[in-house]
Amino acid sequence: MSVTRDLIEADDSMPGVLLRQDPELAEILLAERRRQSTTLQLIAAENFTSPAVLAALGSPLANKYAEGYPGARHHGGCEIVDVAERLAVERAQDLFGAEHANVQSHSGSSAVLAAYAALLRPGDTVLALGLPYGGHLTHGSPANFSGRWFDFVGYGVDAETGLIDYDQVRTLARTHRPKAIVCGSIAYPRHLDHAFFRDVADEVGAYLIADAAHPIGLVAGGAAPSPVPYADIVCATTHKVLRGPRGGMILCGGALAERVDRAVFPFTQGGAQMHTIAAKAVAFGEAATPAYAAYAHQVIANARVLAAHLAAEGLVVTTGGTDTHLITADPAPLGVDGKAARGRLAAAGIVLDCCALPHGDARGLRLGTAALTTQGMGEREMRAVATLLAEVLRGGTDAAAARNGVRDLVTEFPPYPE
Ligand SMILES: *Cc1c(COP(=O)(O)O)cnc(C)c1O
């Protein structure tokens, strides 16, 4: 750890109590905060929560045991946290126009597990985007409960266009008669045709589960089409574009409310994490503001500019662009594959992920604009990021020079200015 004790002492935002009691851990927190504020966060699933969200996370609500639901808990003393959970539920329902919201899922994966538990039995057939094309681990990976307990069939994307092969979705649904169809991805940069998925699900008598972990924040800001009117169950995370605490959420109609709630607790989880639920309420409140709607639209505007400039620099952008916060691109024309590119960029202070590409075995890069946009960066900065990234990949600049470019950007746009 390179951070010196002097620096920690000088840092008055680090809670003094942690510094005095556990300087070893305090140093780690400070180092991570520095890392986040001195490098470019292009990981598509990440964002910077507000100080208000962090305050709720670090509150004494963390002490409270609260198994069950408001008004029906297995523990005493829940009358105040009940108010917090009701508030989070009401805000989520209002924000997304959903009849029912469950805000207890500990993560996006837990929300998907609960959705399956609510609708399926082990051995049921499920149709979902295949993992090589951007399906999540919970969409049938053999390393995940989903692949072991259910019989997953994967649809794909067109190798040329990178777009979902909707004809294949219908054909596979007719052939395999799945009990549920899952739409949603970790890497698909385009809006999904929810009406199409609903139509196919109705044709074959399947449930439709939308795993909207990535775009749900864009939906909250009115910048992307909502799956809520179409899907039987919508699973989501609260920590990606939505900019809340790390956690999950489920939305559904009134008819499935009871089954979904039972599937979360007691079937797949224990006590609710009340500090996180309070922080979700804060984030839903923030997401209902005009400022957040403007943010969500700017996230997409930034992603479009970034995608266009990456393409101009020679990267092959999957689907030719993006409708969302997310871009996937093949850096091969610059003479480097995704895996090597990620390492080279990390050394330069540009942090992003690898991802699968629609064609072939080579890995590509996955980028998102949610975090940079929270920092206040706009289209001018996206052009600068694309230029810097391409220079690093071409080997036209060394890591130290690139880090200076990164520093210039993040110094002007600190994630936590106060
Ligand atoms: C992020 C994501 C998840 C999982 O969320 P975790 O909180 O990491 O469990 C599930 N599905 C999709 C499509 C995702 O993008």
The ligand as a Gaussian input file, in Angstrom:
#p B3LYP/6-31G(d) Opt

LIG

0 1
 C      -25.178000      -7.261000     -13.149000
 C      -26.137000      -8.276000     -13.646000
 C      -26.640000      -9.278000     -12.803000
 C      -26.107000      -9.576000     -11.418000
 O      -26.027000      -8.581000     -10.505000
 P      -25.145000      -8.862000      -9.173000
 O      -25.598000      -7.771000      -8.277000
 O      -23.718000      -8.797000      -9.566000
 O      -25.523000     -10.209000      -8.661000
 C      -27.597000     -10.132000     -13.299000
 N      -28.034000     -10.032000     -14.559000
 C      -27.571000      -9.100000     -15.411000
 C      -28.110000      -9.030000     -16.796000
 C      -26.597000      -8.196000     -14.981000
 O      -26.127000      -7.288000     -15.835000

